[in-house]
């Protein structure tokens, strides 16, 4: 299990099981574990999800961004990664409310 603090200081867990699931569904992320963790800790920005989750966005190249979806509970000071993916469709994320910075 890996843990990194979100940009708001909440510890976010990424279990081996969850990482294996992410890589199985998004094979382009194989070998990018530390980039995924870095996106949670040092995102360019964080957008709100539809059901209370956070979407950390970190540009990879001018035309692609890494998105890590995670949930955090400020009261419990705990959180976990749900999934991660690479996208070119950053405009669709721009329509969401930005929650950080």
Beta strands, then each sheet from edge to edge (+ up, - down):
strand 1: 2-5
strand 2: 11-14
strand 3: 45-48
strand 4: 54-61
strand 5: 64-73
strand 6: 78-87
strand 7: 98-100
sheet 1: 1+ 2- 6- 5+ 4- 3+ 7-
end
